[in-house]
Amino acid sequence: YINLFPLIILVLYVFPYLYLAEDMHLMVHDNLDSNWVWFKMLVESGHAFSYNNDAQIPNLLNGIPRNLFFSELNILVLLTYLFDIYWVYVINRVLIVIIAYFGMSLFLKNHIIKNQKKNWEIILGISLCFALLPYWPPGCLSVAGQPLIINSFLKIRSNNYNIYDWLIIGLFPMFSIFVNIGIIVILVMSLVLFRDIYINKKINWPFIISILLITIVYLGIDIRLIYSTFIDNSFVSHRSVFNTESLSLTEVFRTFKNNFFYGHYSTITRHDTFIIISIIASSLIIWDNNIVDKYFLIIGIAIFSSSLIYGFNSWEGILFLKDQYPIFRMLQFRFYWFNPILWYSLFAISLSYINNFVSRGNYLVYGLLLFQIILLLREHENIKYQHKPTFKQFFAKEQFTEIRDFIGMQQSDYRVVSLGIHPSVAHYNNFFTMDAYFYNYPLSYKYLFRKTIEDELSKDDKIKTYFDDWGSRCYLFSSELGLSNSFTKEKKVKIDNLSINIDKLKEMGCNYILSSVEILKHNNIKIDLLKKFIHDESSWDIYLYQL
């Protein structure tokens, strides 16, 4: 029955997504506020499979080149052709859980855990923990699929492979993001290859071919991104002027410490309590018994190094590289995306030492696993974000249908901008917007849009720095609202004095403001309140202003 326990937990884990449906509470940051509506807009534009370099997705920022969106071969884009975006979200979550669990089981069994019969419960428990991690949903298998693909790479490296290993490597790029994990996977596997050639003095051709395979498939899938970044000189990205914070050595080590002990929000591990305890206990066992465990040491060094690289990424001592080579401003080396598999591999090794060297250590192992499972279950979206809007409340389809019908024109014939609410809500409801959260758009548009909000930026240095130094959130900022963009109706926030350049907005083609807050004093700007829209199943009260 012990084999069934993880599967029962995983079924219970995904059940709320199926039962509650759009009444689920989901993460907003870097999730509902962005990626999922990008998939929807791309598919509905009819340009997903277009290789016309002039093709535009007109729904956001007055039109964005199709080349800047995800590939049509991304699995989440393909699923969006078949299902409503919420059910794509659910399928994605189920896929993540299944692949994370069985992939980690294979990886631990084949490469990490010795004496599998005695440590079988550890393999099951660690695999369950890994499957319960709160993965960043738009990343699909970028992190959750790492054990599966690394298992295949290592099997090919040891000449113990089958056709499924080649299929996994060939298909992984469809289920992951090149810039987030693909580059790092290729780099790390290449380093392993060079190490083997140096040590063994011979070439492992199957391993070389496997690395070439994943590289070619990634490049083929993301050919548009490669073209826009390295070939199309006419496109200048807003990312080229990213001005990341310059950190002193003291701040670098503080950043390193936080990443090492608490992780990164996009690759949450929750290793800071029970995993650390188990690692400390196993370290004492290793020391006391004079054991040399190369896997324990290598994994520990890898975690330390990834966090150190993350800390030094913004060190003031290397800023000259970013000034001299703009590509370094646009790219980040995200080695910390490997930290979940590294921490849980180290957790597995540590528990095996406790199980094998401590009297009745199996009870301690069960306890540590149980507490870690409980800790991770509390990270479930419907629990963690229970005080945030549900999917249905966030996107407010019925309310925005009322707004669309009130305006009474084809949505492609006018443009809107949002205030106090993420533009993704308007995008989901097929409005065409002047604003957006998008990871890569023309620098010229950033400068143009800035003219509409420059008076508000001048009131608040924090917002000014946020927009000027980063700017991926090209929003209608207000100094009175700050950086928040989720002013639900319960907050009852009002703006006393909004200073935006209405003439510039109108010149850019904007017709309406969709605001979740009431603008009290707008006699210095030419806008008219047309109607306030309220709806029981929406998180927002929407004030519709006409320019």
Residue pairs with C-beta under 8 A, 6 or more apart in sequence:
2 120
2 121
2 124
3 124
5 124
5 128
6 101
6 124
6 125
6 127
6 128
6 131
9 128
9 132
9 373
10 97
10 98
10 101
10 128
10 131
10 132
13 97
13 131
13 132
13 377
13 380
14 90
14 93
14 94
14 97
16 24
16 380
16 382
17 24
17 89
17 90
17 93
17 94
18 90
20 382
20 390
21 86
22 86
22 390
22 391
22 392
23 390
23 391
23 392
24 381
24 382
24 390
24 391
25 381
25 382
25 385
25 386
25 388
25 389
25 390
26 32
26 89
26 381
26 385
26 388
26 390
26 391
26 394
27 137
27 381
27 384
27 385
27 388
28 385
28 388
28 389
28 394
28 422
28 486
30 136
30 138
30 266
31 136
31 137
31 138
32 391
32 394
32 395
32 422
32 424
33 422
33 424
33 437
33 485
34 138
34 424
34 437
34 438
34 439
35 137
35 138
36 85
36 88
36 89
36 137
36 138
36 424
36 428
37 85
37 424
37 427
37 428
38 69
38 70
38 438
39 70
39 76
39 77
39 80
39 85
39 88
40 80
40 85
40 427
40 428
41 57
41 59
41 60
41 69
41 427
42 48
42 57
42 66
42 69
42 70
42 72
42 77
42 80
43 77
43 80
43 81
44 430
45 57
45 58
45 59
45 66
47 55
47 56
47 57
47 66
48 66
48 69
48 72
48 77
48 81
49 72
50 66
51 224
52 66
53 65
53 67
53 227
53 232
55 65
55 66
55 67
56 63
56 64
56 65
56 66
57 63
57 64
57 65
57 66
57 69
58 412
58 432
59 427
59 430
59 431
59 432
59 433
60 423
60 427
60 432
60 433
60 435
60 436
60 438
61 433
61 434
61 435
61 436
61 438
61 441
61 445
61 449
61 474
62 415
62 434
62 445
62 508
62 509
64 436
64 438
64 441
65 228
65 235
66 224
67 224
67 225
67 227
67 228
67 232
67 235
68 224
68 225
68 228
68 438
68 440
68 441
69 224
70 76
70 77
71 77
71 221
71 222
71 223
71 224
71 225
72 78
73 174
73 221
74 140
74 174
74 221
75 140
75 174
75 175
76 88
76 92
76 138
76 140
79 88
79 91
79 92
80 88
83 91
85 428
86 391
89 137
89 391
92 137
92 140
93 137
95 140
95 141
95 175
96 131
96 135
96 137
96 140
96 141
96 144
97 131
97 132
97 144
98 131
99 141
99 144
99 145
99 148
100 127
100 130
100 131
100 133
100 135
100 144
100 145
100 147
101 127
101 128
101 130
101 131
102 127
102 148
103 144
103 145
103 146
103 147
103 148
103 149
103 151
104 126
104 127
104 130
104 131
104 147
104 341
104 344
105 123
105 124
105 127
106 147
106 148
106 151
107 147
107 148
107 150
107 151
107 341
107 345
108 122
108 123
108 126
108 127
108 147
108 345
108 348
109 116
109 123
110 151
110 154
110 155
111 151
111 154
112 295
112 345
112 348
112 349
113 119
113 122
113 123
113 348
113 349
113 352
114 352
115 352
115 356
116 123
118 355
118 356
119 351
119 352
119 355
119 356
121 362
121 365
121 366
121 369
122 348
122 351
122 352
122 355
122 365
122 369
123 348
125 351
125 365
125 366
125 369
125 373
126 344
126 347
126 348
126 351
126 369
128 369
128 373
129 344
129 347
129 369
129 372
129 373
129 376
130 144
130 147
130 340
130 341
130 344
131 144
132 373
132 376
132 377
132 379
133 143
133 144
133 268
133 269
133 270
133 340
133 376
133 379
134 268
134 376
134 379
134 380
134 381
134 384
135 143
135 144
136 142
136 143
136 266
136 267
138 177
139 176
139 177
139 180
139 181
139 266
140 175
140 176
140 177
141 148
141 172
141 175
141 176
142 175
142 176
142 177
142 180
142 181
142 337
143 181
143 267
143 337
143 340
143 341
145 172
145 175
145 176
146 181
146 185
146 338
146 340
146 341
147 341
148 168
149 168
149 169
149 172
149 185
150 341
151 165
152 161
152 164
152 165
152 166
152 168
152 169
152 210
153 169
153 189
153 207
153 210
155 161
155 162
155 165
156 165
156 166
156 169
156 206
156 207
156 210
157 192
157 196
157 204
157 206
157 207
159 204
159 206
161 206
165 210
166 210
166 213
169 210
169 213
169 214
170 213
170 214
170 217
172 214
173 182
173 214
173 217
173 218
173 221
173 222
174 221
176 182
178 218
178 221
178 222
178 225
179 225
179 331
180 334
180 337
181 334
181 337
182 214
182 218
182 222
183 331
183 333
184 333
184 334
184 335
184 337
184 338
185 214
186 211
186 214
186 215
186 218
188 338
189 207
189 210
189 211
189 214
190 211
193 204
193 207
193 208
193 211
196 204
196 207
197 203
197 204
219 226
228 235
228 237
228 440
229 237
229 330
235 442
236 442
236 443
236 444
237 330
237 440
237 441
237 442
237 443
238 440
238 441
238 442
238 443
238 445
238 446
238 471
238 472
239 329
239 330
239 439
239 440
239 472
240 326
240 329
240 330
240 443
241 329
241 443
241 471
242 329
242 330
242 469
242 470
243 329
243 468
243 469
243 470
244 313
244 314
244 322
244 329
244 469
245 314
245 469
246 314
246 315
246 316
246 319
247 255
247 311
247 314
247 315
247 316
248 316
249 315
249 317
252 311
252 312
252 314
252 315
253 311
254 311
255 310
255 311
255 314
256 307
256 308
256 310
256 311
256 312
257 311
259 307
259 310
259 311
259 336
260 303
260 304
260 307
261 272
261 276
262 272
263 269
263 270
263 271
263 272
263 336
263 339
264 310
264 336
264 339
266 337
267 336
267 337
267 339
267 340
268 340
268 379
269 275
269 339
269 340
269 343
269 344
270 372
270 375
270 376
270 379
271 343
271 347
273 371
273 375
274 368
274 371
274 372
274 375
275 343
275 344
275 346
275 347
275 350
275 372
277 368
278 347
278 350
278 351
278 354
278 368
279 346
279 347
279 350
281 350
281 353
281 354
281 358
282 296
282 349
282 350
282 351
282 353
282 354
283 350
285 291
285 353
285 354
285 357
285 358
286 293
286 296
286 353
289 357
293 349
295 345
295 349
296 346
296 349
296 350
299 342
299 345
299 346
299 349
300 346
302 338
302 342
303 339
303 342
303 343
303 346
305 335
306 335
306 336
306 338
306 339
306 342
307 336
307 339
309 333
309 335
309 336
310 335
310 336
312 318
313 332
313 333
321 328
322 328
322 329
347 372
351 365
351 368
351 369
354 361
354 364
354 365
354 368
355 361
355 362
355 365
358 364
377 383
378 384
388 486
389 486
389 488
389 539
392 537
393 537
393 538
393 539
394 425
394 539
395 425
395 428
395 429
396 425
396 429
396 535
396 537
396 538
396 539
396 540
396 542
397 428
397 429
398 535
398 537
398 538
399 533
399 534
399 535
399 537
399 538
399 540
399 542
400 425
400 426
400 428
400 429
400 431
400 542
401 429
402 533
402 535
403 514
403 533
403 542
403 544
404 411
404 429
404 430
404 431
406 530
406 531
406 533
406 544
407 414
407 512
407 544
411 430
411 431
411 432
412 432
414 432
414 511
414 512
415 432
415 433
415 434
415 508
415 509
415 510
415 511
415 512
416 426
416 431
416 432
416 433
416 434
416 510
416 511
416 512
416 513
416 514
417 423
417 433
417 434
417 435
417 476
417 505
417 510
417 512
417 513
417 514
418 425
418 426
418 433
418 435
418 475
418 476
418 485
418 513
418 514
418 515
418 516
419 476
419 478
419 481
419 495
419 498
419 513
419 514
419 515
419 516
419 517
419 519
420 478
420 481
420 485
420 487
420 493
420 515
420 516
420 517
421 485
421 486
421 487
421 514
421 515
421 516
421 540
421 542
422 437
422 485
422 486
423 433
423 435
423 436
423 437
423 475
424 436
424 437
425 540
426 433
426 514
427 433
427 436
431 514
434 449
434 505
434 508
434 509
434 510
435 449
435 474
435 475
435 476
436 474
437 472
437 473
437 474
437 475
438 472
438 474
439 472
441 474
445 474
446 471
446 474
448 508
449 474
449 508
450 457
450 467
450 468
451 501
451 504
452 476
452 500
452 501
452 504
452 505
452 508
453 467
453 476
453 477
453 500
453 501
454 501
455 499
455 500
455 501
456 463
456 477
456 478
456 479
456 498
456 499
456 500
457 463
457 464
457 467
457 468
457 477
457 479
458 464
459 479
459 499
460 479
460 482
462 482
462 483
463 477
463 479
463 482
463 483
466 473
466 483
467 473
467 474
467 477
473 485
475 485
476 500
476 513
477 483
478 495
478 498
480 495
480 496
480 497
480 498
481 487
481 493
481 495
481 517
487 493
487 516
487 517
487 540
488 516
488 539
488 540
489 516
489 534
489 538
489 539
489 540
489 541
493 517
494 517
494 518
494 519
494 520
495 517
495 518
495 519
495 520
495 521
496 520
496 521
497 520
497 521
497 524
498 519
498 521
498 522
498 525
499 524
499 525
500 525
502 525
502 526
502 527
502 547
505 547
506 547
510 547
511 546
511 547
512 544
512 545
512 546
512 547
513 527
513 543
513 544
513 545
513 547
514 542
514 543
514 544
515 542
515 543
515 544
515 545
516 540
516 541
516 542
516 543
517 543
518 532
518 543
519 527
519 529
519 543
519 545
522 545
526 547
527 545
527 546
527 547
528 545
528 546
529 543
529 544
529 545
530 544
530 545
530 546
531 543
531 544
532 541
532 542
532 543
532 544
533 541
533 542
533 543
533 544
534 541
